[in-house]
Amino acid sequence: MSEYSPAPWSIRQSATHVTVVTASGDAVFHDEKRLPGVVEDAHLISAAPEMLEALKAALSLIDLITPLEGDESRMVRKAIAKAEGGV
């Protein structure tokens, strides 16, 4: 598993740009606000560390109440793998 910058990630905006920064202030995303969807993308990116942790916690619960290879479990495992650099 890769090492990720710890949460929280936050958004900084200027008149022309939006940037997602880590807790230590490093930029992980930066683009022009005039481009369609850029601000929305920044919000999604800034939530990524918390969403990954939430998916991992949800998977533990899903595995308790559904078969290990149920559709819900496969969907969550696939999203976690993608976030961690897998397929």
C-alpha positions in Angstrom: 0.0 0.0 0.0 1.2 3.5 -0.8 1.8 6.2 1.6 -0.6 9.1 1.2 -0.5 12.6 2.5 -2.6 12.7 5.7 -6.0 14.3 5.8 -7.5 16.8 5.8 -6.9 18.1 2.4 -8.4 21.5 1.7 -9.2 23.9 -1.2 -7.6 27.3 -1.8 -9.1 29.6 -4.4 -7.9 32.7 -6.0 -9.8 34.8 -8.5 -8.5 32.6 -11.3 -7.3 29.2 -9.9 -8.3 26.5 -7.5 -5.7 24.4 -5.6 -6.1 21.3 -3.4 -3.5 21.2 -0.6 -2.5 18.6 1.9 -2.4 19.1 5.7 1.2 20.1 5.3 0.4 22.7 2.6 1.7 20.7 -0.5 -0.4 21.2 -3.6 -1.9 18.0 -5.1 -4.1 19.6 -7.7 -4.0 23.1 -9.3 -6.0 24.4 -12.3 -7.8 27.3 -13.8 -11.2 28.0 -12.4 -12.5 29.0 -15.9 -12.4 25.4 -17.1 -15.6 23.4 -16.8 -15.9 21.2 -13.7 -12.6 22.3 -12.2 -14.0 23.5 -8.9 -16.2 20.5 -8.5 -13.2 18.2 -9.3 -11.2 20.0 -6.6 -13.9 19.3 -4.0 -13.9 15.6 -4.9 -10.1 15.4 -4.8 -10.0 17.2 -1.4 -12.4 14.6 0.0 -10.4 11.6 -1.3 -8.4 10.8 1.9 -11.6 10.7 4.0 -13.5 8.8 1.4 -10.8 6.1 1.2 -10.9 5.7 5.0 -14.7 5.6 5.0 -14.7 2.9 2.3 -12.3 0.8 4.2 -14.5 1.1 7.3 -17.7 0.4 5.3 -16.0 -2.7 3.8 -15.6 -4.2 7.2 -19.3 -3.8 7.9 -20.4 -5.0 4.4 -18.3 -8.2 4.9 -20.1 -8.8 8.2 -23.6 -8.7 6.6 -23.1 -9.9 3.1 -21.2 -12.7 1.4 -17.5 -11.9 1.0 -17.9 -11.8 -2.8 -21.2 -10.0 -2.9 -21.8 -7.2 -5.4 -21.4 -4.5 -2.7 -18.2 -6.0 -1.4 -16.7 -6.2 -5.0 -17.7 -2.6 -5.7 -16.0 -1.2 -2.6 -12.9 -3.4 -3.0 -12.6 -2.2 -6.6 -12.8 1.5 -5.6 -10.3 1.0 -2.8 -7.9 -0.8 -5.2 -8.2 2.0 -7.7 -7.5 4.6 -5.0 -4.4 2.7 -3.9 -3.0 2.5 -7.5 -4.6 -0.8 -8.6 -7.0 -1.4 -11.5 
